[in-house]
Amino acid sequence: MLIFIHVMKSNFSNIFSFLLHLCITIAVAQNNALDFDGSNDYIQITDDNSLDISSSITISAWIYPTNIANKDGILAKRTSTENSGDWALRFTTAGNLRFYIWDGDASNGSTSSNSSISLNTWTHISITHDNSTNTTKFYINGLLDNTSTSLSKNLAGNNSNAYIGWDGQQGDKFYTGKMDEIRIWDDIRTQTEIKANMHTELSGSEANLVAYYNFNDGSGTTPNDLTSNSNNGTMTNMDASSDWVSNNLFAQDYALDFDGTNDQIQIAYNSSLDVSDQVTIEAWVKPSRTDWQTIWMKGTYGYGLALTGSSTSCQSSLKLAFWDQAACASAILSTGTYINNEWNHVAVTVIDNGSNLTVYFYINGVYDGPHTSSQTAISNGGGSSVAYISRQGVGCNCNFMDGAIDELRVWNDVRTQAEIKANMHTELSGSESNLVAYYNFNDGRGTSVLDLTSNNNNGTMTNMDASSDWTNS
């Protein structure tokens, strides 16, 4: 955080007090989680009408399990007598997620995720269930893992208490590890909504949010529900001090660091990336390569945005390039230049005029153009073609990015200078009109890169490290 203050000498004491208060405020504004020992630690939440969900439910959490055993409970609303409508989320022996619903008398239905949960790493999980269609969906780190219609039991309101870290019945089936950001909704959250909010803390006032625990209390034995329902929990067999642990999942902005040798991200074909007469590509980049490097390219020399490098082998150095053809000498370059080894916001807009293309570049919001390409149409790089970040498309496994990329956005319209400047310093939700792919790279771990739009143009990191290539932006 940078603070710029211009002040007369006589006001020094007031400013000193302000800065001291600010430092104290920042120091206590920490992100915390709760650590469960797997022996008997759990949180009980007394039943409340707001938790009596009878049609649709979404459960979300960040979990960091250090041990997994069959039937270990993560979240539940259940009693030992199994009331009709009780539910529980537990692990299987293989470490998969399994969601249960009871209709009384120990009769239950259940369904599982396809994938298992890794030990000793933070994983975001989200489960939705819709009574009306018997549809259960499992999302792991924002990606749809399984859709099942085999769970025919129905959620129903009852007087069962809710639990975090235990399934509410099995006397030795407690969760082992850390948990954070527990959210219970009485509606079905879409994948777009899940992805948009999984890296963001909520206010507690969001519609249909019936219970929310961000565990930033930091001490004591009462984790507060931040919704107006006040479904506060009571920690049982847990320490009021030592079981609160720090967690750096939130309030962080990540980027991806590319090695310039072969690091790349591949995005499978999706028709949403086939543009026709308009396109905008924008990103924050911190490049260091001396020669050409690619930010984005579609298919075989389809529409793309590249950088010429500081000592280029083709045309001029430190320019932006709109590159949609094999000949580098025919690429359209910006007049202005970017700066190596510093963060630059770069963008290109292209419009098809029927007989040629009009191209504008933007470097840190400053427009550069118009430029004219003799190409008669915007190329999608061939039919059903994949897209790449940090690779010169299908046509050349080369010209990789050397440096960092953040906030990569692809639009199927021409963004105005005012729109580019207004949003270049702001993260988006993913639901903006005409936004066809959006990567804010706040995943922070793993080898999948989430597209926050509903198009799900998710990327797969290739030749990249699931940990060390994620960097603070």
MOVENZI-V987628 format. One line per field, one symbol per residue. phi: phi as a letter, one per 20 degrees, with the letter a starting at -180 (. if undefined). A space follows every 10 residues. Layout:
phi=???
This chain:
phi=.dcdcdbfgf egffffffff fffffffeed dccdddeneb faddcfgbgf eeecccbccc aeccfdbccg mgedbacacf elffngbbdc eegenfecdd cddolmeccb bcffdeefel bfcecbccbd gfclddcddc lnefeaccde eefdfbfbdf fdcdnbencf fcddfdpdbb leccddbeef ffffffdfdc feeodffmed bbcelegnan ccfeeeeffl efdcfdmdef cfeecfbdfd lcddcdddem dbfacddfgb ffeeeddbbc cbaeccecfe cgbdebbdme legbcccene bfebmdelde ceccbfeffe fedfefcedf mcfcecbccc ceeodbddcd dcdlnefbqe dcdffebfee moflefdcdm bfmffbeblf fdpdcblecc cebeffgfff ffdfdcfeeo dfgmedbbce legmanddde eeefflefdd fcmcefcfee cfe
